[in-house]
Amino acid sequence: MHDLLQTPFLSPLKEDLVKASQYIAKGPLVLAASADLEGLLALGFLEAALLDSGISYSRRFIRPMKNIPRDEQNIVPDYKGTKVVFIDSFAKTDIQDSGNVMIIKPREVEVQFPHSEQKRRGTVDAVIQASAIASMLSPSGAKVTPFRPYTGAGQWLMEGLDTTIDPIHTLVRDFLRDEGTIQIVPLPEVQEPRIEMIPGLSKRRLNKLSDLWIDMNANQRSQALSEFCLPSLSTEGISTARFEELMWKRMVLPGQASDLASILHDLQKEWPETIDTSLVFASRLLDSWLRTGHLAESTD
């Protein structure tokens, strides 16, 4: 695996991430996150690394962030002298790191694309940071390695793509592709996509296009997919940037019939509404992910 810390989106945070890995490596500690998909994703990377490294820890899920009032600041668990690493996926708290508490939350950075002089600002989500920390704690660990393809999952869930192109998403997606961790394919090449993420698409027409796809050349594929998505271009409910990603650049993980966006979509649909059931669901899902290396709803 390539070094995440050398990427343009993490190199500005390198010093802080190295300190975080050193803090965690000293254990024992409590890993805490909200019982929602965003919190679970980041927490999972850290747990995988601690299990690989044999570092003592305990897990705590708190209520989902959507159930925490906007003005509530005291959300970081206190365990009376025990070190706590808290995943603040939505940058909810202003609490600073201290001797017993470390916060991992989205960070704004300035990035520059390869072969371009233009600089853009973007927000690096907590999952990418957790993946980088995990890779320092356990560079080729048995549990961390299969988690690597999910590095961009949290960035996909952020709102950046709902308004314009998210430079961090683009960079992490291409980084994972270039190191061979994921494949980037157009919609017809995904075996089991969830097309309901794009309003107005026809499942029947997609199946027909997929059957013809293998015999088309590049120009024919481009024209056919453009014609296929034409009825959806005028529909509301999805940004142009996210639309283009779902049509042309689906992230496919090793050994998975579905793409990452579809996997996350399914989990968001299945996520319980109540606090208590969310806590149980999150814990079981994370156990399953750590056990199998695949992020899917547990049937246990």
C-alpha positions as CSV (number, residue, x, y, z in Angstrom):
1,M,0.0,0.0,0.0
2,H,1.2,3.5,-0.8
3,D,1.8,6.1,1.9
4,L,-1.4,8.1,2.6
5,L,0.6,10.7,4.5
6,Q,2.4,11.7,1.3
7,T,-0.8,12.6,-0.5
8,P,-1.7,16.3,-1.1
9,F,-4.8,16.0,1.1
10,L,-3.1,14.5,4.1
11,S,0.4,15.9,4.0
12,P,-0.8,19.2,5.7
13,L,-2.1,17.0,8.6
14,K,0.9,14.7,8.8
15,E,2.3,16.0,12.0
16,D,-1.0,15.8,13.8
17,L,-1.7,12.3,12.5
18,V,1.7,11.0,13.5
19,K,1.1,12.4,17.0
20,A,-2.4,10.7,17.1
21,S,-0.9,7.3,16.1
22,Q,1.7,7.7,18.9
23,Y,-1.0,8.6,21.4
24,I,-3.1,5.6,20.4
25,A,-0.1,3.2,20.4
26,K,0.5,3.8,24.1
27,G,-2.9,2.4,25.1
28,P,-4.9,1.2,26.8
29,L,-7.8,3.5,25.8
30,V,-11.5,3.9,25.0
31,L,-12.5,4.3,21.4
32,A,-15.8,6.2,21.2
33,A,-18.0,7.3,18.3
34,S,-21.6,8.1,17.5
35,A,-23.8,5.2,16.5
36,D,-24.2,6.3,12.9
37,L,-22.5,5.1,9.7
38,E,-20.0,8.0,9.7
39,G,-18.9,7.3,13.2
40,L,-18.7,3.6,12.7
41,L,-16.5,3.8,9.6
42,A,-13.8,5.8,11.3
43,L,-14.0,3.8,14.5
44,G,-13.6,0.6,12.5
45,F,-10.2,1.5,11.1
46,L,-8.9,2.3,14.5
47,E,-10.2,-1.0,16.0
48,A,-8.8,-3.0,13.2
49,A,-5.3,-1.5,13.8
50,L,-5.5,-2.0,17.6
51,L,-6.5,-5.6,17.1
52,D,-3.7,-6.2,14.7
53,S,-1.2,-4.5,17.1
54,G,-2.5,-6.2,20.3
55,I,-3.2,-2.8,21.9
56,S,-5.8,-2.9,24.7
57,Y,-8.9,-0.9,24.2
58,S,-12.7,-0.8,24.7
59,R,-15.4,0.4,22.4
60,R,-18.2,2.9,23.2
61,F,-20.9,4.0,21.0
62,I,-22.9,7.1,22.0
63,R,-26.3,8.1,20.5
64,P,-26.3,9.1,16.8
65,M,-25.3,12.7,16.1
66,K,-28.8,13.4,14.6
67,N,-30.2,12.8,18.1
68,I,-27.8,15.3,19.8
69,P,-29.1,18.9,20.1
70,R,-27.2,21.4,18.0
71,D,-26.2,23.5,21.0
72,E,-25.0,20.5,23.1
73,Q,-21.2,20.6,23.5
74,N,-20.5,18.1,26.2
75,I,-20.7,14.9,24.1
76,V,-17.2,13.4,24.7
77,P,-17.4,10.5,27.1
78,D,-15.5,10.9,30.4
79,Y,-14.0,7.7,31.8
80,K,-12.2,9.1,34.9
81,G,-8.5,9.1,33.9
82,T,-8.8,6.6,31.0
83,K,-7.5,7.9,27.7
84,V,-10.3,8.5,25.2
85,V,-10.2,8.7,21.4
86,F,-13.4,10.3,20.2
87,I,-14.6,10.3,16.6
88,D,-16.4,13.6,16.0
89,S,-17.5,12.9,12.4
90,F,-19.6,16.0,12.1
91,A,-17.3,18.4,13.9
92,K,-19.9,18.8,16.6
93,T,-17.6,19.7,19.5
94,D,-15.1,22.5,20.1
95,I,-13.2,20.5,22.8
96,Q,-9.5,20.5,22.3
97,D,-7.1,17.5,22.7
98,S,-5.8,17.0,26.2
99,G,-3.8,14.5,28.1
100,N,-6.8,12.1,28.4
101,V,-8.8,13.0,25.3
102,M,-8.0,13.1,21.6
103,I,-10.6,14.2,19.0
104,I,-10.6,13.0,15.4
105,K,-12.8,15.3,13.3
106,P,-13.0,16.7,9.8
107,R,-10.2,19.1,8.9
108,E,-10.0,21.8,6.2
109,V,-7.0,21.7,3.9
110,E,-5.7,23.3,0.8
111,V,-4.8,20.9,-2.0
112,Q,-3.4,21.1,-5.5
113,F,-4.2,18.6,-8.3
114,P,-1.4,16.9,-10.2
115,H,-0.4,18.8,-13.4
116,S,-2.3,21.8,-12.2
117,E,-1.3,25.1,-10.6
118,Q,-4.8,25.8,-9.2
119,K,-5.3,25.3,-5.5
120,R,-8.6,24.3,-3.9
121,R,-9.9,24.0,-0.4
122,G,-11.6,20.9,0.9
123,T,-12.5,19.1,4.1
124,V,-10.8,15.8,4.9
125,D,-13.3,13.6,6.8
126,A,-12.6,11.6,9.9
127,V,-12.5,8.2,8.0
128,I,-9.6,9.2,5.8
129,Q,-7.7,10.3,8.9
130,A,-8.5,7.1,10.8
131,S,-7.3,5.1,7.8
132,A,-4.0,6.9,7.8
133,I,-3.6,6.4,11.5
134,A,-4.4,2.7,11.1
135,S,-1.8,2.3,8.4
136,M,0.8,3.7,10.7
137,L,-0.2,1.4,13.6
138,S,-0.5,-1.7,11.4
139,P,1.0,-1.1,7.9
140,S,0.1,-4.5,6.6
141,G,-2.1,-6.0,9.3
142,A,-4.5,-8.8,8.6
143,K,-7.5,-6.6,9.6
144,V,-6.3,-3.2,8.4
145,T,-5.5,-4.4,4.9
146,P,-9.1,-5.4,3.9
147,F,-10.4,-2.2,5.4
148,R,-8.2,-0.1,3.0
149,P,-10.8,0.1,0.1
150,Y,-13.2,1.8,2.5
151,T,-10.9,4.8,3.1
152,G,-13.0,7.1,0.9
153,A,-16.4,5.9,2.3
154,G,-16.8,8.8,4.8
155,Q,-15.8,11.4,2.2
156,W,-18.5,10.0,-0.1
157,L,-21.1,10.5,2.7
158,M,-20.1,14.2,3.3
159,E,-22.0,17.0,1.7
160,G,-19.2,18.3,-0.5
161,L,-20.4,16.4,-3.5
162,D,-23.9,17.8,-3.1
163,T,-22.9,21.3,-4.2
164,T,-19.8,21.0,-6.4
165,I,-16.8,18.8,-7.1
166,D,-15.2,17.7,-3.9
167,P,-11.4,17.8,-4.4
168,I,-10.7,15.5,-1.5
169,H,-13.1,12.8,-2.8
170,T,-11.5,13.0,-6.2
171,L,-7.9,12.7,-4.8
172,V,-8.6,9.9,-2.4
173,R,-10.6,8.0,-5.1
174,D,-7.8,8.3,-7.6
175,F,-5.2,7.4,-4.9
176,L,-7.0,4.2,-4.1
177,R,-7.4,3.3,-7.7
178,D,-3.7,4.0,-8.5
179,E,-2.5,1.8,-5.7
180,G,-4.8,-1.0,-6.9
181,T,-7.1,-1.0,-3.9
182,I,-10.3,-0.3,-5.8
183,Q,-11.5,-0.2,-9.4
184,I,-13.3,2.8,-10.9
185,V,-15.9,1.6,-13.4
186,P,-19.0,3.1,-15.1
187,L,-22.5,2.0,-14.0
188,P,-23.1,-0.8,-16.5
189,E,-20.0,-2.6,-15.2
190,V,-21.2,-2.9,-11.7
191,Q,-22.8,-6.3,-11.1
192,E,-25.3,-5.2,-8.4
193,P,-25.7,-1.4,-8.4
194,R,-28.4,0.5,-6.5
195,I,-29.8,2.8,-9.2
196,E,-32.4,4.3,-7.0
197,M,-29.7,6.8,-5.9
198,I,-30.3,8.4,-9.3
199,P,-33.9,9.6,-9.8
200,G,-35.5,8.5,-13.0
201,L,-33.3,5.6,-14.1
202,S,-34.8,2.5,-15.6
203,K,-33.6,-0.8,-14.2
204,R,-34.8,-2.6,-17.3
205,R,-32.9,-0.3,-19.7
206,L,-29.8,-0.6,-17.5
207,N,-30.0,-4.4,-17.7
208,K,-30.2,-4.2,-21.5
209,L,-27.3,-1.7,-21.7
210,S,-25.2,-4.0,-19.5
211,D,-25.8,-6.9,-21.8
212,L,-24.7,-5.0,-24.8
213,W,-21.8,-3.2,-23.1
214,I,-19.1,-5.9,-23.6
215,D,-19.4,-5.7,-27.4
216,M,-19.2,-1.9,-27.5
217,N,-16.1,0.1,-28.2
218,A,-15.2,3.2,-26.1
219,N,-17.1,5.7,-28.3
220,Q,-20.2,3.5,-28.4
221,R,-20.1,3.1,-24.6
222,S,-19.8,6.8,-24.1
223,Q,-22.7,7.6,-26.4
224,A,-24.9,4.8,-25.0
225,L,-24.4,5.8,-21.4
226,S,-25.0,9.4,-22.2
227,E,-28.3,8.6,-23.8
228,F,-29.2,6.3,-21.0
229,C,-28.8,8.9,-18.3
230,L,-30.4,11.7,-20.4
231,P,-33.9,11.4,-18.8
232,S,-32.4,11.9,-15.3
233,L,-30.4,15.0,-16.1
234,S,-33.4,17.3,-15.4
235,T,-34.5,15.6,-12.2
236,E,-34.0,17.2,-8.8
237,G,-32.6,15.6,-5.7
238,I,-29.0,15.0,-6.9
239,S,-26.1,17.3,-7.7
240,T,-24.3,17.2,-11.0
241,A,-21.1,16.2,-9.3
242,R,-22.6,13.2,-7.5
243,F,-24.6,12.3,-10.6
244,E,-21.4,12.0,-12.7
245,E,-19.7,9.9,-10.0
246,L,-22.6,7.5,-9.9
247,M,-22.8,7.2,-13.7
248,W,-19.2,7.1,-14.7
249,K,-17.0,6.5,-11.6
250,R,-18.4,3.9,-9.3
251,M,-15.8,2.6,-6.8
252,V,-15.8,-1.2,-6.8
253,L,-14.1,-3.1,-4.0
254,P,-12.3,-6.5,-4.3
255,G,-14.6,-9.4,-4.1
256,Q,-17.8,-7.3,-4.0
257,A,-20.6,-7.5,-6.5
258,S,-21.8,-4.1,-5.5
259,D,-20.0,-0.7,-5.5
260,L,-19.1,1.4,-2.5
261,A,-21.8,3.9,-3.0
262,S,-24.5,1.2,-3.2
263,I,-23.2,-0.5,-0.1
264,L,-23.3,2.7,1.9
265,H,-26.8,3.5,0.5
266,D,-28.1,0.1,1.6
267,L,-26.7,0.6,5.1
268,Q,-28.2,4.1,5.4
269,K,-31.6,2.7,4.5
270,E,-31.3,-0.1,7.0
271,W,-30.0,2.1,9.9
272,P,-32.6,2.1,12.8
273,E,-34.3,5.3,13.8
274,T,-34.3,4.9,17.5
275,I,-31.3,5.5,19.8
276,D,-31.2,2.1,21.5
277,T,-31.6,0.1,18.3
278,S,-28.9,2.3,16.6
279,L,-26.5,1.4,19.3
280,V,-27.1,-2.3,18.9
281,F,-27.1,-2.1,15.1
282,A,-23.8,-0.2,15.0
283,S,-22.1,-2.6,17.4
284,R,-23.2,-5.7,15.5
285,L,-22.3,-4.2,12.1
286,L,-18.8,-3.3,13.3
287,D,-18.3,-6.8,14.8
288,S,-19.2,-8.2,11.4
289,W,-16.9,-5.9,9.5
290,L,-14.0,-6.7,11.7
291,R,-14.7,-10.4,11.4
292,T,-15.2,-10.6,7.6
293,G,-13.5,-7.5,6.2
294,H,-16.7,-6.8,4.3
295,L,-19.0,-4.0,5.3
296,A,-22.5,-5.4,5.2
297,E,-25.4,-5.7,7.5
298,S,-24.9,-8.6,10.0
299,T,-27.4,-11.4,9.9
300,D,-26.3,-12.7,13.4
